[in-house]
Amino acid sequence: MRTCSSSLISRVLLLLLVYLSTLPAAHALDPTIPLGGYRHERWSQVDGAPGLIDAIAQTEDGWLWMASRRAGLYRFDGVRFIRYTSADGSRLQNTGISALQSGRNNSLWIGHGIGGLSVLRGGRLHHILTPDKTDSVFAITHANNNSTWIATGRGLFEVRDDKATRVDKARGYGGARSEYVMADSQGRVWAADGINLYVLESGSTVFRRVRQVSVNPMMIEAPDGSVWLVLGKRFERLTPATTGRSPRQSRRGNMYQSAFDADGNVWTGNCPVGLCVVRSDTWKESASFDLMSSKERLDQPWQMTSLRVLSVFVDREHNVWVGTAGGIERLRDQPVHMIEELIDRGAALALPHPDGRIVVLERWRLNGTVGLSDMVDGKLVPSDNPLHVQVMARAPDGSLVLAGSRGIERQYAGSAKKIPFPPINLPAGQIPTFRTIAAGNDELWLRISQHGTWRFHQDKWVQFKEMIRPAIAVGGSGEMYVNSGNELSVFEGDHIRKISTENPDIGHVEYIHAVGEVLVSGTRGNGVIRNNRLELIRIPAFKGPAVISGIARGQDGQYWLNSSQGLLQVSEDNWKRTMRNPELPLKGELFDALDGYTGEGEAILLADTAFVAGDGKLWLAGERGLAWLDPGKLQPNKVTANVEILRLSSGGKSYLPGALIKLGNGSQDVEIDYSSPSLRIPQRVQFRYRMVGVDEQWVDAGARRTAFYQSLAPGNYTFEVVALNENGLPSPQVSSLRLQITPYMTQTWWFYAFCAAVLVLILLLMYRMRMRHLAARLEERFEIRSKERESIARALHDTFLQSLQGLFFSMQAVMTRLPPGSPARVEFDTLLERARRVLAEGRDEVKGLRSEFGSDEDFWEALQRDIALIIPDSSERVQITGPKGIDSLHTQIHHDVYAVVREAAVNALRHTQSMVVIHASPDPKAFVVSVTDRGPGLGPYKAGKHSHYGLQGMREHAAQIGGRLDIEDIEGGGTRVTLCIAAKLAYVDPDKNLRAG
């Protein structure tokens, strides 16, 4: 199952990577956006960030590494700062780090300010140069030929295969020290000693002096391949731009206080304080330029963690990182941009004018004043406002309707048309307050404070007093949708059509979108009108009810929904899919504060809060002001979110990931920390994990970076986790961790087997004890019965049989007096013969009471004799089969077995003329004797007949000796009576019978 799952994940990853590779490459921070328009986030020492960050680097796995000159080495995933400890316990040469550089195979090169060079590979530190050989390390760079170059206070070093060689005069480098070194994309190595600048051309082994320099020089390569010498804040060109591929900056040189981004903008610190940026168009054609001339800067104490900048770095996701004395900061582009002048100044609405302008209406919250402006190049330019405009709306034909305290006007491109005021009565000196407006091509709806809702149609105003704060929209065919209470009214000229909005309940209707599909948004949900009825729609991106206040369709067909939870982007296919079948959720991507859209869509004072301008930009009215977004510049983050398991905690101990983590004995509570260094929007990184052997499916953890498992049973487990970046692109491989929980002795399989064996033995002993107890009770009962039978036999012999004997002698004396041969004497002689038989039977019964049968033969002979006596001439119909086995039975049960067999045989002979078969079987497990006939069967008389005690007597005899009596009709006719006695109760020596069996 794991193999199939891993294979499926791999195929999904491959498809996503192929898809994303077709998209345009991501750019650096948009140069058209001013410095204040970027998203700027700061982490100070209060947030766990180290201070005095002298160097920043990013390894291939995406982790951001930062070096503090006093606190050592840290890494950052965008959420947590983690002070680094090696997997094998190896330690840094000292905590003061002056240079960091990422290397091949996910390695990190570390240079120390007081000397020493190390490389971190696979979680282990390898020390290349000790402090006494280097003094301070200033720079580290990797060349195209797999060599690494180190600038130190004791000269320039070349490192190959972790072996360092000092570069001397024989190779053309005459400096006793090296203050900076950089390898460019063309294979050249540039080095400076504070006096001269040298270059090692590609393929050469000897450096060439280039020019003289001053102290603390740096070299840096621009994205176009040009190389620049940095002297303080002055950049001087060393080489022209190349036509080849732009270099990857992260491995070329240490960026320290200046860095180029991918678009060629130069970011620098301490100009003279804070952060500055110089745009690419400033230096592209220049031989030199000065960063101090920058006009875009952050230089106020409240803008940064510290105005003392120590390092600048651009990561692979094009974020700009700034290390300061007080922490670290990040600047990144964001899709939504707020108009800075309007933030928290009150309600603002922007609409396109028919002449191409963008008109902005501002309404101040505190004093109710309004202002009208034009948006020019992202800046507000105040315009004339003779109408004292309070509300405005755009009609389907593109005209703009403005309504103010001094008039109402419909404006076209180059012309305008006056509209009269509604006939409302106002006290002298009071001006009307317009709340909302909606404009059709030939009509107008206006809500006026304290005067209700008015409709202007066919050049006259009509008041609707019952409409309190209605939502109003214009349909694609000019019809007007007006909601009041739980009812939606559709005005089509003079005709009014009603639609109920009560079921399903979406709350008070706040907004109606009537272009194409009619979408209705309320305080409890959203719905769409289909077949003249409201149907609920579900939007998964919204966490709970969200009020929509504006919908716009972009030039590419995508829909944009401005809501109380942010801006929702919906593709045209997803929109049509849900509108055709509202049971399908409306899927989309939500833009919120993390994307620059602070606050939420305005819904109280404005009728429609989203529109697309002629240049394709989307304009939004929000609670905190006006914002815009350029859909054409939206690009997914193609950098995959690598995932790493950081540690496992259990039983108060922490374990670093390894080949196999062995935990203690018994069930364990386990906590596993993992992370993904996705640095653009780390708050949106999603995780999925599973514990193979516990979880049947992947667990969606959301943004949570810890997994918890309680009471894991002993066994072997594999924990797997995968991360998805903010665009849903998963990590290229699943990160896994193997762990083993060893069982206590009482949790092993052999202990369970032992316990099971003991339990079976105990049950067996209990069974044997039970059988012995039953046998003892039966023995006791047999002894009592035997004594009773002896007493009865003695009484019968001493009284009844003796009296019969006396009577017999008296009768014989009388018979001798009769004449011989007389009829009376013959008859009397016959009676005496029968009396002799009765006396013999009596003696035999008394003998049977006094003792048991001596052998099998005695038992079966007595049985045959009694049957013949009771049923004369029946001996030929009785057949005795089987090994018999009476000798092996307890003598105490002979009489009861005899009584049951005799009664069953006599009953069979009386009620059928067929053969009666008596079969005895001394089985090792039980003694079984059966009596079978082929008669009509007992049918309803299996339980016995009324006033007949034969069957009842047989059951009583069987119960007295612990046996089971079964009476059944045989298929085809006949009856079988079976007596079964367990071996422990039946046999004198059960083990002997078991062995014989």
LODRENMAR-499721 format. One record per residue (C-alpha): x, y, z. Coordinates in pm, whole numbers, padded with zeros to 5 digits, always signed. Each point is the difference from the previous one (the first is absolute). Example, Ala and Ser with C-alpha at 12.3 -4.5 7.8 and 13.67 -1.06 7.14 Angstrom:
# LODRENMAR-499721
+01230-00450+00780
+00137+00344-00066
//
This chain:
# LODRENMAR-499721
+00000+00000+00000
+00285+00241+00078
+00163-00069-00333
-00317+00078-00193
-00061+00315+00201
+00355+00126-00042
-00017-00072-00374
-00324+00196-00029
+00147+00297+00185
+00303-00006-00228
-00218+00008-00312
-00204+00290+00139
+00317+00192+00081
+00135-00056-00350
-00319+00125-00164
-00004+00311+00220
+00363+00075-00074
-00058-00038-00374
-00302+00230+00020
+00176+00266+00201
+00303-00009-00225
-00222+00130-00280
-00093+00309+00201
+00197+00323-00023
+00294+00029+00234
-00050+00195+00319
+00164+00341+00017
+00151+00198+00279
-00187+00275+00178
-00204+00197-00252
+00214+00309-00083
-00313+00201-00081
-00109-00029+00364
+00152+00255+00239
+00198-00126+00298
-00293+00062+00235
-00224-00222-00213
+00189-00321+00070
-00097-00227+00284
+00249+00074+00275
+00024-00240+00294
+00237+00025+00292
+00127-00243+00264
+00187+00145+00293
+00173-00172+00288
-00335+00009+00181
-00131-00234-00274
+00290-00242+00046
+00222+00139-00276
+00371+00035+00071
+00156+00344+00006
+00305+00128-00185
-00059-00211-00311
+00322+00035-00200
-00067-00260-00271
-00298-00171-00168
-00005-00299-00237
-00251-00248-00139
+00079-00367-00055
-00145-00215-00277
-00274-00137+00228
-00138+00353+00046
+00106+00068+00359
+00105+00356+00069
+00319+00008+00208
+00112+00301+00196
+00315+00061+00199
+00009+00210+00310
+00341+00125+00101
-00074-00098+00360
-00286-00252+00004
+00129-00242-00264
-00186-00170-00284
-00377+00007-00050
-00235-00122-00268
-00347+00131-00082
-00300-00154-00176
-00206+00319-00010
-00172-00083+00330
+00255-00116+00256
+00362+00087+00073
+00196-00313+00085
+00344+00015+00153
+00199-00263-00182
+00149-00307+00164
+00176-00264-00207
-00127-00357-00023
+00325-00154+00125
+00076+00253+00274
+00277+00174-00195
+00034+00367+00092
+00089+00326-00169
+00357+00116+00039
-00146+00311+00168
-00336+00181+00007
+00122+00311-00183
-00089-00055-00367
+00098+00255-00263
-00082-00178-00329
-00254-00257-00122
-00023-00157-00343
-00221-00283-00125
+00175-00276-00192
-00069-00300-00213
-00187-00301+00137
-00183+00212+00254
+00319+00097+00183
+00062+00321+00193
+00344+00164+00023
+00072+00194+00319
+00274+00257+00059
+00076+00145+00344
+00087+00356+00088
+00285-00105+00226
+00118-00268-00240
-00093-00345-00120
-00184-00158-00293
-00250-00285+00022
-00255-00167-00225
-00330-00149+00116
-00099-00314-00192
-00269-00251+00088
-00039+00146+00348
+00371-00028+00083
+00264+00271+00023
+00335-00053-00174
+00274+00247+00091
+00212+00095-00304
+00219+00278+00142
+00073+00084+00363
+00006+00358+00138
+00379+00013+00018
+00026-00054-00377
-00258+00253-00117
-00054+00278+00247
-00330+00171-00092
-00200-00150-00289
-00148+00274-00221
-00159-00180-00295
-00074-00344-00149
-00083-00070-00366
-00042-00306-00224
+00145-00003-00351
-00126-00187-00305
+00286-00255+00020
-00120-00133+00338
+00264+00192+00190
-00081+00217+00302
+00187+00322+00074
+00043+00156+00344
+00103+00358+00077
+00168+00022+00342
+00222+00226+00206
+00291-00232-00078
-00041-00023-00372
-00207-00157-00277
-00075-00373+00014
-00123-00243-00263
-00183-00309+00129
-00040-00320-00199
-00134-00323+00150
+00012+00163+00346
+00373+00069-00035
+00101+00365+00022
+00297+00152-00184
+00123+00354+00059
+00040+00201-00322
+00346+00158-00016
+00198+00229-00229
+00083-00288-00231
-00362+00010-00113
+00004+00378-00049
-00171+00097+00324
+00235+00212+00206
-00221+00099+00288
+00081-00115+00352
-00371+00014+00076
-00322-00017-00199
-00289+00225+00086
-00249-00135-00252
-00037-00268-00267
-00275-00072-00253
-00040-00254-00282
-00222+00122-00284
-00223-00191-00243
+00267+00011-00272
+00244-00207+00203
+00219+00291+00115
+00116+00041+00359
+00038+00357+00128
+00208+00071+00312
+00104+00319+00179
+00250+00052+00280
-00094+00358+00093
+00265+00143-00232
-00038-00175-00335
-00274-00186-00186
+00093-00328-00176
-00184-00232-00236
+00054-00368-00086
-00136-00054-00348
-00191-00315-00080
+00244-00279-00090
+00303+00189+00136
+00205-00088+00307
+00158+00344+00057
-00172+00316+00127
+00030+00328-00188
+00003+00340+00170
-00293+00214-00118
+00021+00329+00187
+00066+00168+00328
-00275+00007+00266
-00056+00145+00343
-00062-00189+00322
-00308-00220+00053
-00079-00055-00369
-00275-00236-00119
-00094-00145-00338
-00353-00084-00105
-00157-00140-00317
-00322+00142-00141
-00277-00215-00152
+00113+00103-00349
+00346-00152+00066
+00184+00330+00044
+00253+00010+00287
+00026+00302+00228
+00256+00121+00250
-00159+00133+00318
+00191+00266+00188
-00216+00111+00290
-00327+00103-00166
+00151+00062-00343
-00035-00265-00275
+00256-00002-00285
-00046-00228-00301
+00276-00256-00060
-00152-00200-00290
-00285+00055-00243
-00324-00197+00008
+00000-00346-00153
-00258-00153-00228
-00001-00331+00183
-00225-00123+00276
-00029+00222+00305
+00225-00122+00280
-00125-00155+00316
+00109+00240+00269
-00016-00218+00308
+00324-00194-00062
+00208+00271-00165
+00080+00235+00282
-00095+00115+00345
-00252+00279-00038
+00059+00180+00328
-00158+00346-00018
-00090+00008-00374
-00176-00239-00234
-00162-00010-00344
-00345-00154-00037
-00104-00193-00314
-00128+00315-00172
+00325+00191+00057
-00113+00221+00287
+00278+00062+00250
-00084-00030+00369
+00245+00146+00245
+00023+00093+00364
+00140+00294+00195
-00064+00273-00255
+00089+00158+00237
-00251-00187+00222
-00273-00252-00063
-00074-00164-00337
+00002+00147-00350
-00081-00129-00347
+00136+00118-00337
-00209-00104-00302
+00162-00174-00294
-00072+00280-00246
+00238+00220+00205
+00316-00201-00063
-00059-00215-00313
+00183+00235-00233
+00239+00150+00254
+00367-00065+00064
-00052+00080+00367
-00272+00108+00239
-00036+00098+00365
-00251-00167+00231
-00019+00308+00219
-00206+00163-00274
-00291-00234+00060
-00335+00170+00062
-00177-00313+00124
+00101-00085+00349
-00105-00124+00343
+00186+00225+00239
-00232+00057+00294
+00040-00188+00331
-00361-00118-00006
+00048-00153-00346
+00269-00258+00086
+00123-00217+00284
+00318+00205-00019
+00130+00265-00239
+00340-00171+00015
-00001-00244-00292
+00261-00279+00011
-00102-00228-00290
-00232-00013-00303
-00103-00320-00179
-00242-00097-00282
-00135-00355+00026
-00115-00239-00274
-00362+00114+00044
+00117+00360-00062
-00061+00122+00353
+00242+00267+00118
+00142-00074+00348
+00168+00265+00210
+00208-00091+00306
+00030+00276+00255
+00144+00052+00343
-00345-00062+00146
-00134-00292-00207
-00095-00089-00354
-00249+00142-00251
-00161-00116-00322
-00142+00192-00293
-00207-00178-00263
-00242+00092-00270
-00370-00039+00065
-00282-00023-00254
-00240+00246+00167
+00112+00358+00056
-00178+00244+00226
-00008+00367-00093
+00211+00133+00282
-00166+00343+00014
-00342-00159+00060
+00082-00264+00263
-00237+00040+00297
-00118+00341-00126
-00360-00110-00054
-00210-00165-00270
+00140+00031-00351
-00135-00116-00335
+00167+00000-00341
-00190-00027-00330
+00100+00045-00364
-00119+00316-00170
-00127-00023-00358
+00290+00217-00112
+00256-00254+00132
+00081+00161+00333
-00031-00181+00332
-00214+00205+00235
+00051-00043+00375
-00266+00100+00250
+00118+00048+00359
-00237+00018+00292
+00158+00095+00332
-00139-00195+00291
+00043+00252+00281
-00164+00312-00142
-00192-00138-00297
+00179+00218-00255
+00067-00134-00347
+00262+00053-00265
+00033-00078-00370
+00334-00085-00164
+00150-00154-00311
+00249-00286+00022
+00308+00091-00207
+00300-00238-00005
-00103-00144+00335
-00030+00344+00159
-00311+00191+00106
-00053+00331-00178
-00288+00206+00147
-00264+00104-00253
-00288+00245-00004
-00312-00109+00187
-00275+00246-00078
-00272-00257+00080
+00150-00076+00343
-00023-00366-00103
-00092-00248+00271
-00068-00316-00203
+00068-00117-00352
-00082-00299-00220
+00082-00129-00345
-00278-00096-00241
+00019-00297-00240
+00053+00238-00294
+00316+00137+00169
-00146+00332+00113
+00085+00120+00350
-00274+00136+00228
+00110+00239+00274
-00237+00110+00277
+00077+00272+00251
-00163+00258+00217
+00010+00251-00289
-00127-00216-00279
-00022-00331-00184
+00170-00048-00333
+00055-00279-00253
+00336+00052-00171
+00105-00134-00338
+00325+00040-00192
-00003+00373-00074
-00358+00071+00119
-00227-00010+00305
-00373-00018+00073
-00166+00154+00303
-00249-00205+00205
-00246+00175+00231
-00002-00054+00375
-00262-00233+00151
-00295+00198+00137
+00098-00014+00365
-00079+00262+00259
+00308+00134+00175
+00012+00262+00274
+00162+00323-00093
+00380-00026-00006
+00005-00382+00010
+00159-00190-00283
-00093-00358-00105
+00223-00290+00098
+00024-00267-00267
+00087-00350+00120
+00010-00226-00304
-00069+00026-00371
-00052-00240-00290
-00020+00108-00361
-00165-00161-00298
+00022+00134-00353
-00334+00182+00030
-00082-00011+00370
+00152+00067+00339
-00043-00127+00356
+00101+00219+00292
-00016-00056+00374
-00019+00321+00201
+00055+00019+00374
-00335+00045+00184
-00190+00013-00329
+00004-00361-00116
+00064-00148-00343
-00089+00173-00327
-00020-00119-00361
+00049+00235-00293
-00175-00148-00306
-00150+00165-00305
+00112+00342+00128
-00183-00024+00333
+00080-00105+00355
-00197-00266+00190
+00059-00067+00371
+00005-00349+00153
-00052+00062+00370
-00005-00368+00094
+00355-00055-00129
+00247+00041+00286
+00368-00012-00099
-00060-00202-00318
+00264-00165-00217
-00032+00119-00359
+00158-00126-00322
-00039+00048-00374
-00044-00306-00221
+00160-00060-00334
-00324+00089-00185
-00064+00314+00201
-00232-00159+00257
+00044+00115+00360
+00030-00242+00292
-00106+00147+00333
-00008-00195+00324
-00202+00092+00307
-00064-00235+00290
-00029-00360-00122
-00102+00088-00353
+00183+00092-00317
-00190+00226-00242
+00097+00005-00367
-00106+00322-00178
-00029-00056-00375
-00141+00331-00120
-00341+00028+00162
-00019-00371+00076
+00113-00129+00343
+00091-00363+00064
+00048-00141+00352
+00258-00258+00118
+00011-00130+00359
+00335+00012+00180
-00132-00150+00324
+00082-00364-00076
+00284-00080+00010
+00074+00255+00268
+00304+00210-00099
-00079+00278+00248
-00045+00363-00093
+00090+00054-00364
+00295+00241-00031
+00096-00030-00365
-00141-00115-00334
+00205-00076-00311
-00233-00012-00301
+00233-00008-00303
-00043-00344-00152
-00086-00220+00296
-00183+00166+00289
+00206-00054+00316
-00140+00115+00335
+00220+00049+00307
-00138+00017+00353
+00125+00014+00356
-00037-00379+00040
+00098-00129-00342
-00010+00037-00376
-00235-00128-00267
-00082+00013-00370
-00337+00053-00166
-00093-00292-00226
-00345-00065-00142
-00142+00292+00199
+00113-00147+00334
+00299+00046+00228
+00252-00286+00030
+00279-00001+00255
+00364-00011-00116
+00299-00101+00210
+00340+00173-00022
+00267-00214+00174
+00259+00279+00008
-00222+00197+00238
+00030-00100+00366
-00360+00055+00104
-00249+00251-00142
+00154+00268-00220
-00186+00293-00151
+00087+00075-00362
-00011+00369-00092
+00130+00001-00357
+00061-00232-00295
+00207+00083-00306
+00101-00206-00301
+00355+00039-00123
+00118+00026-00358
+00111-00365+00014
-00349-00116+00105
+00082-00052+00367
-00242+00118+00267
+00105+00206+00300
-00222+00007+00311
+00064+00276+00253
-00120-00128+00337
+00017+00056+00374
+00273-00268+00018
+00213+00122-00285
+00017-00018-00378
-00097-00331-00164
+00138-00090-00344
-00222-00249-00189
+00087-00144-00339
-00257+00020-00276
-00039-00379-00005
-00060-00021+00375
-00251+00284-00020
-00203-00162-00277
+00020-00339+00171
-00161+00128+00319
-00252+00225-00171
-00125-00300-00202
-00018-00219+00312
-00004+00195+00329
+00050-00322+00195
+00363+00006-00119
+00221+00231+00210
+00131+00321-00149
+00378-00050+00012
+00249+00283-00008
+00312+00155+00151
-00037+00251+00281
+00215+00315+00024
+00012+00151+00348
+00231+00201+00224
+00294-00229-00085
-00043+00113-00360
-00020+00368+00091
-00379+00031+00024
-00042+00133+00353
-00352+00032+00134
-00294-00134-00195
-00241+00090-00277
-00211+00306+00073
-00370-00088+00022
-00176+00269+00201
+00005+00318-00206
+00082-00119-00350
-00199-00185-00264
+00275-00179-00192
+00363-00019+00113
+00194-00161-00286
+00065+00085-00364
+00261-00066-00268
+00155+00307-00164
+00094+00030-00364
+00363-00095+00072
-00114-00327+00157
+00061+00102+00360
-00257-00099+00260
-00113+00273+00239
-00152-00077+00340
-00172+00201+00269
+00074-00133+00346
-00079+00094+00358
+00350+00145+00040
+00020+00175-00331
+00053-00048-00372
+00216-00278-00149
+00101-00129-00342
+00138-00320-00151
+00152-00073-00339
-00116-00353-00104
+00252+00000-00284
+00289+00000+00250
-00128-00284+00215
+00251-00283-00009
+00008-00320+00205
+00290-00083+00223
+00178-00279-00189
+00248-00065+00279
-00097-00329+00159
-00046-00016+00373
+00261-00246+00123
-00100-00167+00325
+00230-00110+00281
-00062-00188+00323
+00173+00194+00277
-00030-00215+00310
-00201-00262+00181
-00092+00038+00366
-00115-00282+00225
+00020-00070+00370
+00164+00335+00072
+00282-00066-00247
+00075+00150-00343
+00141-00196-00292
+00153+00141-00317
-00096-00178-00324
+00217-00302-00075
-00007-00340-00167
-00222-00149+00271
-00117+00158+00323
-00040-00258+00275
-00233+00107+00277
-00041-00153+00344
-00210-00296+00100
-00376+00000-00006
-00259+00226-00156
+00124+00351-00075
-00136+00350-00050
+00187+00150-00295
+00032+00361-00121
+00164+00063-00338
+00107+00347-00114
+00038+00066-00371
+00028+00308-00217
+00032+00132-00353
+00223+00295-00084
-00242+00164-00242
+00084+00364+00058
-00241+00194-00218
-00325-00056+00193
+00089-00260+00265
-00336+00049+00173
-00169-00169-00296
+00223-00305-00017
-00218-00308+00055
+00112-00336+00134
-00122-00356-00032
+00139-00287+00200
-00066-00359+00095
+00144-00262+00229
+00024-00321-00199
-00150-00269+00219
-00237+00244+00174
-00157+00236-00256
-00190-00159-00286
-00005+00330-00192
+00203+00322-00011
-00088+00247+00275
-00056+00362-00110
+00184+00199+00267
-00056+00341-00158
+00274+00244+00105
+00076-00198+00318
+00365-00109+00019
-00028-00265+00269
-00157-00346-00002
-00119-00171+00318
-00055-00370+00062
-00114-00143+00332
+00058-00349+00138
+00177-00148-00300
+00019-00376+00045
+00337-00176-00025
+00110-00056-00358
+00175+00156-00299
-00144+00318-00153
+00082+00238-00282
-00112+00362+00025
-00041+00180-00335
-00072+00368-00066
-00041+00212-00312
-00039+00379-00034
-00183+00216-00255
+00095+00362-00064
-00251+00284-00025
-00090-00101-00357
-00053-00365+00089
+00330-00123-00146
+00114-00298+00212
+00349-00074+00117
+00199-00206-00253
+00033-00293+00239
-00160-00134+00313
+00207+00044+00314
-00007-00308+00222
+00114-00109+00343
+00026-00358+00125
-00060-00075+00364
-00017-00312+00210
-00177-00050+00330
+00131-00308+00183
-00253-00185+00215
+00017-00085+00368
+00032-00371+00073
-00373+00004+00071
-00066+00141-00351
+00190-00263-00201
-00174-00262-00210
+00162-00284+00186
-00128+00143+00330
-00350+00011-00145
+00048-00361-00120
+00120-00100+00345
-00301+00167+00161
-00230-00176-00245
+00162-00333+00078
-00034+00062+00375
-00362+00095-00048
-00067-00320-00196
+00177-00200+00270
-00206+00167+00272
-00321-00068-00188
+00107-00362-00050
+00079-00037+00368
-00331+00159+00092
-00174-00241-00235
+00178-00297+00153
-00081+00124+00348
-00360+00046-00101
-00019-00350-00144
+00165-00143+00310
-00248+00186+00215
-00287-00136-00207
+00146-00349+00014
+00038+00028+00378
-00359+00114+00036
-00118-00284-00222
+00213-00242+00204
-00161+00133+00312
-00345-00030-00151
+00078-00352-00125
+00114-00099+00348
-00321+00131+00152
-00207-00175-00263
+00197-00320+00048
-00072+00000+00373
-00365+00078-00067
-00017-00287-00248
+00167-00237+00251
-00256+00100+00262
-00288-00046-00244
+00139-00336-00112
+00034-00118+00360
-00353+00109+00080
-00139-00173-00309
+00191-00317+00076
-00099-00008+00366
-00365+00085-00051
-00148-00004-00349
+00199-00289-00154
-00020-00209+00318
-00375+00050+00010
-00022-00098-00367
+00212-00310+00074
-00236-00095+00284
-00302+00056-00220
+00161-00214-00268
+00053-00289+00248
-00363+00027+00121
-00130-00016-00357
+00222-00304-00072
-00144-00179+00309
-00353+00070-00122
+00089-00130-00348
+00117-00341+00140
-00345-00062+00136
-00152+00018-00345
-00037-00324-00197
+00282-00050-00250
-00101+00071-00358
-00312+00191+00097
-00068+00318-00200
+00023+00209+00314
+00341-00139+00090
+00130+00059-00356
-00118+00361+00009
+00134+00047+00351
+00337-00140-00112
+00016+00258-00283
-00066+00280+00249
+00275-00128+00230
+00246+00001-00291
-00078+00364-00073
+00036+00078+00370
+00347-00161-00001
+00098+00236-00286
-00126+00302+00189
+00194-00110+00305
+00314-00043-00213
-00047+00346-00145
-00040+00140+00346
+00320-00166+00117
+00180+00136-00308
-00125+00356+00068
+00109-00024+00360
+00336-00129-00124
+00022+00298-00237
-00066+00241+00284
+00275-00155+00210
+00273-00012-00267
+00084+00113-00355
+00067-00201-00311
+00323-00193+00013
+00079+00020-00375
-00123+00096-00342
-00159-00342-00039
-00197+00031+00327
-00127+00343-00105
-00117-00097-00345
-00135-00345+00105
-00206+00160+00277
-00124+00259-00249
-00106-00265-00254
-00166-00211+00271
-00201+00294+00136
-00109+00105-00349
-00115-00355-00079
-00188-00017+00329
-00179+00329-00067
-00050-00049-00375
-00027-00375-00064
+00133-00129-00334
+00195+00324-00068
+00356-00131+00014
+00025-00036-00378
-00077+00373-00048
+00277+00121+00231
+00354+00053-00137
+00291+00107+00226
+00307+00149-00184
+00321+00185+00081
+00286-00070+00235
-00238+00035+00295
+00251+00131+00261
-00204-00049+00319
+00311-00127+00178
+00168+00343-00026
-00290+00186+00164
-00030+00097+00364
-00202-00274+00170
-00218+00268+00157
-00151+00093-00336
-00068-00354-00126
-00351-00011+00136
-00102+00339-00150
+00148-00087-00342
-00178-00335+00020
-00330+00164+00091
+00020+00252-00288
+00090-00265-00262
-00263-00243+00121
-00276+00262+00003
+00096+00124-00348
+00014-00355-00143
-00332-00107+00157
-00173+00316-00128
+00136-00063-00352
-00110-00367+00000
-00348+00091+00125
-00065+00264-00266
+00165-00148-00309
+00049-00332-00167
+00339+00097-00147
+00342-00097+00120
+00132+00184+00307
+00376+00066-00008
+00189+00064+00324
+00347+00145-00059
+00258+00081+00273
+00310+00205-00082
+00267+00066+00269
+00145+00308-00178
+00315+00158+00156
-00191+00323+00065
-00334-00148+00107
-00194-00324+00045
-00289-00013-00248
-00277-00259-00019
-00294+00024-00241
-00325-00186-00065
-00131+00029-00358
-00320-00128-00162
-00163+00045-00342
-00352+00063+00121
-00225+00301-00061
+00194+00221+00245
-00122+00181+00310
-00121+00312-00178
-00181+00223+00253
+00073-00246+00287
+00373+00075+00031
-00068+00158+00338
-00205-00304+00112
-00372-00082+00038
-00225+00115+00280
+00005-00242+00298
+00287-00196-00163
+00337+00025+00172
+00234-00199-00226
+00169+00292-00176
+00002+00209+00317
+00167-00285+00186
+00271-00031-00267
+00079+00375+00026
+00017-00023+00380
+00242-00295-00018
+00219+00191-00253
+00004+00313+00215
+00096-00194+00313
+00323-00121-00162
+00087+00333-00177
-00093-00127-00344
-00194+00150-00290
-00304-00175-00150
-00094+00082-00361
-00320-00130-00165
-00037+00065-00372
-00205-00117-00294
+00206-00148-00283
-00041+00119-00357
-00194-00271-00188
-00176-00124+00317
+00105-00124+00340
+00129+00127+00332
+00342+00017+00158
+00056+00035+00374
+00361+00092+00088
+00161+00013+00344
+00333+00189+00013
+00219+00014+00314
+00324+00205+00010
+00313-00211+00038
+00094+00162+00331
-00334-00113+00147
-00041-00330-00182
+00336-00177+00014
+00195-00135+00293
+00323+00100-00182
-00073+00278-00254
+00368+00030-00101
+00014-00368-00087
-00300+00039-00229
+00156+00312-00154
+00321-00190-00077
-00199-00292-00135
-00186+00242-00228
//
